[in-house]
């Protein structure tokens, strides 16, 4: 990665408030590696990622960090924004798909139900693509913060954060929707979707919040490059 040279680097001690806050947020994320047991439990992880990016924004105020910022770093943030946007789109689509699914159930529209299942498969592919980009981009961003290549242990942490233990099929709310469809349990399905709706909305709002934070950090990076 391209680095900016020309000024002597003066690194702050690890006790610097911005560095300490970054380490604290990273530690909190490390403690969130446990299985996400429900849709609502993802909120903590999303908020943790936002807090980590906020601490990166604070680190960008430090002179030695500013000296290693390059256009590559800005490009990495664009990739991260795209990944976040893709995930937000999937969550938004889920709300729309559920609305259409409920309508199809009321009208006994088999074609509409099949369309929901097809949309689910498309969403899974979008998530996989966004996840791959997010992991590699977060690793690149950490390398800028640390001024070196990401240590293997931190790669492991990022992978665990993005690939937390899978929720068993019988506990995943989205898989339950498909199970209710297969078992033709209409009333249970309708009630389940209604219960999920508010949780999906909260996750969507949290994702939009981290998207705004990522934009803020990207603006900070651009300002550093232009000064």
Buried (B, 14 or more C-beta within 10 A) or exposed (E): EEEEEEEEEEEBEEEBEBBEBBEEBBEBBEEBBEEBEBBBBBBBBBBBBBBBBBBBBBBBEBEBBBBBBBEEBBBBBEBBBBBBBBBBBBBBBBBEBBEBBBEBBEEEBEEBBEBBBEBBEEBEEBBEEBBEBBBBBBBBBBBBBBEEEBEEEBBEBBBBBBEBEEBEEEEBBBBBBBBBBEEEBEEEBBEBBEEBEEBBEBBBEBBBEBBEBBEEBBEBBBEBBEE
